[in-house]
Amino acid sequence: MRKISLVFAGVLTLASFSVVANEVSTTSGWTFEPYGSLRMQAEAVRPHDQGAMDKYVGLRDAYSRLGVKAGYTFNPHWVAFGQVEVPFDSANFRLRDPYDQGGFGREDRQRWRLANLGLKTPYGTVTYGMQWMPYYNAIAATVDQFSSYYSGFATYTSSRIMDTVSYYSPTMAGFSFAGSYSAASGNRRSAARIDDRRIQFTASYDITASTRVSAGVDDRGDAGYGRNRVYGVAATHRSGPWYFAAKYERFDTGNQTPGSFSRDGNEAVNVLAAYTFGANTVRAMAANVQDYGDTLFQVGFDHQYNDDLKLFAEFYYERNTAALTRKRGGLAEAVPGINGGHAFMVGARYDF
């Protein structure tokens, strides 16, 4: 409770200085932006095997966060920037990620959602620290479009990793590239929990202003298998109110254990479509992620009530266990024996 109070007090203090910081930006190039997002859902969860875990109705956080962005503009082409963001599990009222649930400050888990410094130049952007990963941005994020807690599970990669240095190229003739290196310490604290270095590389091509294709590799290190890589391709297309995306991933590892998450040859296939009308968006995704949910289906409805408040309702189904957990639980509370199930949720996201 004391840590939560200190963080909230810190963010409010930073917000009180934001006007002054913005005034400074007109003369010295500084920018400063404290922000936050409170995301909460009420859910009804029904596992397939209720002998292993009871059905329930309860509250769950949907990745609330508090953060600060800062930057210094040398000129329109050279910008230094930094960002710090902490997770806030609003359902349990603790500073922790609702999935990872390690707790803020724990050495064995992610302590921050984001904590990085970077430099944007005409030759590309370099960033160091806890950050969104190139492979996730190019491949997995194309179908990670839902508003609830259950968004983002239908992939084999990790979204953010500590102790990472990354490079993003400028776009040249429609082509862009990105790569990253994560130290073993950062990879160990990621969702993968792998005690080895991690290397990613992606390439994207804008066929038109509304159509993009991407390919990438997430080399997760040795992990005791000799090799442990995920290869992925993705495509997106926008046409007026429509958004379409498709993703394919495949494991290339030395792991031959049946049923293992990283078994050699495991595949993840996703297709997603979204339609926006007025302040409303409807989404639907079908996926098959071998040994991590297997058959998955998700539909959602968002209503942007105003600039700050979004309301949502979603339905999520998994054939086998992946995302469903005990009430207000996370990774540690996942119950393999439930053999999947479904969840219906309604919630709200308030950005400030």
QUIFEN-V808291 format. One record per pair of residues at least 6 apart in sequence whose C-alpha atoms are under 6 Angstrom apart, sorted by sequence separation. I is the first residue (numbers start at 0). J is the second residue. D is the distance in whole Angstrom. If there is no record, write none. Layout:
I	J	D
I	J	D
This chain:
24	30	5
72	78	4
87	93	6
88	94	6
104	110	5
118	124	6
187	193	5
205	211	4
221	227	6
236	242	6
274	280	6
287	293	5
303	309	4
71	78	6
87	94	4
88	95	6
95	102	5
101	108	5
103	110	5
118	125	5
143	150	6
168	175	6
186	193	6
187	194	5
204	211	6
220	227	6
236	243	5
255	262	6
274	281	5
287	294	4
302	309	6
325	332	6
71	79	5
86	94	6
87	95	5
88	96	6
95	103	5
117	125	5
143	151	5
168	176	5
204	212	5
219	227	5
235	243	6
254	262	5
255	263	6
273	281	6
286	294	6
287	295	6
302	310	5
324	332	6
21	30	6
45	54	4
70	79	5
86	95	5
88	97	5
94	103	5
117	126	4
203	212	6
219	228	6
235	244	4
254	263	6
273	282	4
286	295	5
301	310	6
324	333	4
44	54	6
70	80	4
86	96	5
116	126	6
167	177	4
203	213	4
218	228	4
234	244	6
272	282	6
285	295	6
301	311	4
20	31	6
44	55	5
69	80	6
116	127	6
166	177	5
183	194	5
202	213	6
217	228	6
234	245	5
252	263	5
272	283	6
285	296	5
300	311	6
43	55	6
69	81	5
115	127	5
166	178	5
183	195	4
202	214	5
217	229	5
233	245	6
251	263	5
271	283	6
284	296	6
300	312	5
43	56	4
68	81	6
115	128	4
165	178	6
183	196	4
201	214	6
216	229	6
233	246	4
250	263	5
271	284	4
284	297	5
299	312	6
42	56	6
68	82	4
114	128	6
115	129	6
165	179	4
182	196	5
201	215	4
216	230	5
232	246	6
250	264	5
270	284	6
283	297	6
299	313	4
42	57	6
67	82	6
114	129	5
164	179	6
181	196	6
200	215	6
215	230	6
232	247	5
250	265	5
270	285	6
283	298	4
298	313	6
320	335	6
41	57	6
67	83	5
113	129	5
164	180	5
181	197	5
200	216	6
215	231	5
231	247	6
249	265	6
269	285	6
282	298	6
298	314	5
41	58	4
66	83	5
113	130	5
163	180	6
180	197	6
199	216	6
214	231	6
231	248	4
249	266	4
269	286	4
282	299	5
297	314	6
40	58	6
66	84	4
163	181	4
180	198	5
199	217	5
214	232	4
230	248	6
248	266	6
268	286	5
281	299	6
297	315	5
320	338	5
14	33	6
40	59	5
65	84	6
162	181	6
179	198	6
199	218	6
213	232	6
230	249	5
248	267	5
268	287	5
281	300	5
296	315	6
319	338	4
320	339	4
65	85	5
162	182	6
179	199	5
198	218	5
213	233	5
229	249	6
247	267	6
267	287	6
280	300	6
296	316	5
319	339	4
39	60	5
64	85	6
178	199	5
197	218	6
212	233	6
229	250	5
247	268	5
267	288	4
280	301	5
295	316	6
318	339	5
39	61	5
64	86	5
178	200	4
197	219	5
212	234	4
228	250	6
246	268	6
279	301	6
295	317	5
317	339	5
38	61	5
64	87	5
135	158	5
162	185	5
177	200	6
197	220	6
211	234	6
228	251	5
246	269	5
266	289	6
279	302	5
294	317	6
317	340	6
63	87	5
161	185	4
177	201	5
196	220	6
211	235	5
245	269	5
265	289	6
278	302	6
294	318	5
316	340	6
38	63	5
160	185	6
176	201	6
195	220	5
210	235	6
227	252	4
245	270	4
278	303	5
292	317	5
293	318	6
316	341	4
37	63	5
85	111	5
86	112	6
132	158	6
176	202	4
210	236	4
226	252	5
244	270	6
292	318	6
293	319	6
315	341	5
36	63	5
85	112	5
131	158	6
132	159	6
175	202	6
209	236	6
226	253	6
244	271	5
292	319	4
315	342	5
36	64	5
60	88	6
84	112	5
131	159	5
175	203	5
209	237	5
225	253	6
243	271	6
292	320	5
314	342	6
35	64	6
60	89	5
84	113	5
130	159	5
160	189	5
174	203	6
224	253	5
243	272	5
292	321	5
314	343	5
35	65	4
60	90	5
83	113	5
174	204	5
224	254	6
242	272	6
260	290	5
291	321	5
313	343	6
35	66	6
59	90	5
83	114	4
129	160	5
173	204	5
242	273	5
313	344	5
34	66	5
58	90	6
82	114	6
129	161	4
173	205	5
241	273	6
258	290	6
312	344	6
33	66	6
82	115	6
128	161	6
241	274	5
312	345	4
33	67	4
81	115	6
128	162	5
240	274	5
311	345	6
32	67	6
81	116	4
128	163	5
240	275	5
311	346	5
32	68	5
80	116	6
127	163	6
310	346	6
31	68	6
80	117	5
127	164	4
310	347	4
31	69	4
79	117	6
126	164	6
309	347	6
30	69	6
79	118	4
126	165	5
309	348	5
30	70	5
78	118	6
125	165	6
308	348	6
29	70	6
78	119	5
125	166	5
308	349	5
29	71	4
77	119	6
124	166	6
307	349	6
28	71	5
77	120	5
124	167	5
307	350	5
28	72	5
76	120	6
123	167	5
76	121	6
123	168	4
123	169	5
109	188	6
108	188	5
107	188	6
61	147	5
61	148	4
138	233	5
98	329	4
99	330	6
97	329	6
98	330	6
59	327	5
51	336	6
51	337	5
48	337	5
47	337	6
46	337	6
47	338	6
47	339	6
46	339	6
47	340	5
46	340	4
45	340	6
45	341	6
44	342	4
43	342	6
43	343	5
42	343	6
42	344	4
41	344	6
41	345	6
40	345	5
40	346	4
39	346	6
39	347	6
38	347	6
38	348	4
37	348	6
37	349	5
36	349	6
36	350	4
35	350	6
35	351	5
34	351	6
